Amino acid sequence: MARAIARLPRLHRSKMSNAELSPTARQIFTIPPEDAGRRLDRYLVDTLAGMSRTHVQQLIAGGAVLVNGRASKPGYALRAGDDILVDLSHLAPQVSQVQPRPLPLDIVYEDADLLVINKAPGMVVHPAPGHSDDTLVNALLARYPDLQEGNNGERPGIVHRLDRDTSGLLLVAKNARTQATLIEQMRRREIVKRYLALVEGVIALDQGSIDAPIGRDPRHRQQMAITATGSREARTHFRVLERFARHTLLLIQLETGRTHQIRVHLKAIGHPVVGDPTYGSGNTIRGSRLRRQFLHASQLHFTHPTSGEHLEIEAPLPDDLREVLEWKRDL
């Protein structure tokens, strides 16, 4: 196990820490060497969490995005050292085509500016092919109609996402100012997101980090992979909480937030998430009721954009995952 992990680039032991907030609606990004050559609009879609490519292109066309102080085009090829200024005060109201639909939501925190939802497994976050009216966004619009005003098209209030079969905590903004500030916190890696994952095999190290770039899998375009082509830096920290005969329970903290990051990184070290049909064997625990991947967003720490209060929110394991652990402990 130790040798398998050591083959990954820059694997090291880590300490989990928080940073301080510096919110602003005007954001400046300096392009690192690894993002050189990327299209401006695609870079901003990945960087400005929850914003569609169409909306990013509208911001660029409206002069809300400047490259080295000048207006640019969506297809501009970024260069290392470019300074990108994005003025999110230019966010224009859009009439959403997403239809509100009353669906159950488990709200664990709420105030005038934001809410935190404990997302159920199986719920898609925003509309996608095959899921036009049964998503978290549909449920949000039914409960908070004002989200359609001054927020982002098909992803109103969304700050970050979870995979459909991943349960746990999601942060949602109630207005554009709060959304912009939380996105800035996310970009500056000031929002702490921790997960519980049961993985295949027994991990020997008590804790460690996986530092390996993630990009689109060149052979399977719907999947992500560790690759040097079109990739972005990705770091995942883990700590072993419990070991079983054939599995390990991990507490995971993301330093970056790439698509499928946890699942890709754990597959890379030979310990995929239990029940993961895409990056693992898809096998669940024999004798259990588990019908999905064992991955749960359990902790969320962030600074409130208005009050400056540091909030620490936790969500316990849902019944299907908790029963798996209880069953394994009784073996």
N, C-alpha and C positions, 0 to 999 in steps of 0.2 A: 504493500500500500504506500509506504513512504517513498519508494523508488518511483512509483507511478505518478505520484503528485509532483515529485521533484522535476519531472520532465516538462512540466508546464512552465511557461516563462514567468519569471519573477514571483514565484510562490514564496510566501513568507508568513511568519506569524504576525498577528495584528492586534491592535487595541481598538475598541469601538468608542467613538467620541462624537460629541455634538459640536456645532459651530454657532456663531452669533449671526443675527439677522441684519441685512442691509437692504431693505425693500426700496424699489423704485419702479415707476411705470416706463421709464426710459432705460433700456437695457443696452449694454455695449458688450460685444463678444470679440475677442481676439482669436483669430483662427490659428490653431496649432498645426504643426506639420502633418499630422496624420489625417487632417480634414482637407488638406490641399487637393484641389481638383474636383471637389464635390460641387454640385449645383447649389446656388444660393438658396433657392426655394426648398430643396430637399433638406439642406442643413437646418433651415429654420423650422421645418415641420418636426424634425427630430428634437430640436432644442427647445422650442416653445410648446411644451406639453399640452395636448388637448386641442391643438389648432390644425385644421385641415389644410391641405395643400392649396385648395382654391382660395381660402381666406388669406393664407400667406401671400399668394400671388396678388390678391387685391391690395394688401398692405404695401407690397413693393410698387405696384402700379400707382398707388395713391401718394407715393413719396414718403411713406412712413418708415422706409428702410433705406439707410444710407451706407454705402461701402466706401470707407476712407473719405467720408464727408460728401460723397456724390451719389446721386440716384443711380440705380443700376437696373438690370433686367433679371427675371427669375432664373434664366439659364446661365448667369455669370459663373464662370469657373473660379472658385475660391483659391486664393494664394495664401501661403503661410504668412502670418503677420497682419493680414487684412483686419481692419477694425470695422465691425458691423454694428451700426446703431439702429435699434428698433424702438419706435415710439408707439407704445401700446395705447396711448390716449387716442390714437386714430382708430381704435376698434369701433367699427360702425355697427349699429343695430341691424340684425338680420331677421327676416321672418323665417322661422324654422319650418321645414317641411315634415319634421318628425311629429307624429301624432301622439298626444298625451294618452296614457293608458294607466289606470289605477292598478298597480301591482304592489304586493307587500314589500316594505322596506324596514330593515332593522336599523334604526337610527340610534347610535350610542352617544352622540354629542351633537348639540345644535345651539347656535346663537344667531344674531342678526346677520352675520357675514358669511358663515360657513356651517357645514355639517360633516360629520364623519359617519359613514355607513358601514355596517358589518355585512358585506356582500355574501349572498348565499351562493353555494356552488351551482353551476349550471346557468347562471345569469350572465349574459353578454353585456359589456359596459355600454357600448354605443352601437347604433344601427350598422349592420353589415349584411352582405348577401345572405339571405335565409333568415335574417333576424331584423325585421323592419319595425315591429311593434311590440316586442317582448323584452326590451332591453332596460338597463338601469336608467338611461336617458328618458325613455318613454315614461317610466315611473316617476322620475324627477319632475318632468313637465306637468304631469297630472297633479302632483302635490304642490309644486311651486311654479305657477304659470308665468310669473315675472322673469323666470330664467330665459324666456324667449326674447326678452328685451335687452339689447346691449350685450348679448353674450354670443358665443361662437357657434353658429350654424347647427350642425348635427351633434356637437359635443358641448352643449351649454354647461358651464360650471366644472367640467372635468379637468382635473389637475394631473392625475396619473391614472393608470389602468391596471387591471388584473386580468389574467387569462380567464376564460369562461369557467373552467373547472377548478380554479383557485378560489378559495373562500377567504374572507377577512376584510381588513380595514381599508376603506377608500375615502380620500379627502375630496370634498366637493365645495366649490365656491358659489356663493349666492349672487355675486355681482362681479362686474368686469374688473373693478379695482382690486378686489380680493383675489380674483383669479390670477391677475398679472403679478401680484406680490408673491403668491404661493408658487407660481411658476418660476419666479426669480429665486426663491428659496430652494426650489428643486434643482435649478441649474447650478446654484452655488453649493449644492450638496449639503444643505443645512436641514433638510427634512430626513429624519432617521426612520427607515423602514426595516423592520425585522420580521422574519418568517420562521415557521416551524416546518420542517420537512423530514419525512421518514425516507431513508434511502436504502438501496440494495447493498448488501455487503457490510462488513464491519470495518470502520475507519480507525486506523491505529493512532493517528495524531489526535491530541485533545483539542487543538484549534489550529487554524491556518487561513491562508488567503489564496484565492485563485485569480491570477492576473493574466488574462489572455483576451485579445481583441475579438469582437463578435461582429459578423456581417451576414448578409444574405447567403444562404447555401447555394453555390453555383450550380449544383446538380438538382436540388429540390428547392425551387424558388419560394415555396410557402414556408420553408423552414429556415432557421438561423444556424450558424455554425462558427466555430473558431477558424478564422481565416485571415490572411494578410491582404486580401483583395476587397476594397470597398468597406473595410471594417472600421469600427470605433473602439477605443479603449474600453475595457470592462473589468471591474474588480468586485469580487464577492468574498466576504469574510464569513467564516463558519466556526462554530464551537460545538463540540460533542456534548449532548445532554444525557444521553442514555444509549447503552449498547445492548443489543439482543443477539441471539445465536446467528442470525443471518441478516440483520438490519441494524441501522444506526439512526437515532433521532438527533437532528441538528437544529441549533439556533443559527439563523443566517441573517447577516446584515449586508445590504447592498450599498456599495459606495457609488456605483453608477447604476443607471436604470435602462439597460438595453432590452429589447424585445426578447422574451424567453430566457433572460440571462441566467437565472438560477438553474433552470433545467438544462441549458446547454453546458454550463460550467460543471455541473455535477456529473453529467454524462462524460465529459472530457476526462475526469479523474477516475472513471470507472465505477461510479456510484450514482446511477441515475435515480430520480425520484420514483418511489414505489407507485405503480399504477399509471405511469406516464406512457401513453400509447405512441407518442411521437419521438421522444428522445430516450425512451427506455424500452423495456420488454413489454410493457403494458400489463404485466402480471400484477395482480393484487394479492393480498394476504389470504392464503387458503383458509377457509373456515370463517372468514370475516364477511361483513356486508359492504366492504369498500368497493365502490364502483367508479372511482375517479383517482386522479393523482393525489398523493398525500402531501399537499402544500397549502399552508394557511398563513395569511398576513396577520400576524398576532400583535404587533406593536407599532405604534406610530407616534413619533415625537416631533414637535414643530413649535415655532413661535407664532403666536396669534398676530396677524397683520395689523390689527387695530389696537389691541390692548398691550401688546408686547409680552403677554403672559406665555410662559413655556408650558405647553400641554403635553401630557404623556397619557396615551390612550391604549388600552389593551382589549383584546377580544379572545375569549377562551376558545379552545378547540371545539368545533361543532361535533355533534353526537357521533357521526359516522367515523370521524378520525379518533375521537376519544375512545370509542369502543374498540378500535383496532389496538390501541396501546394497552388497554385493560386486558384484552384477550391475550396479547403477547406476554404481558407480565404474569399471567396466570399459568403459562405453559410450564 
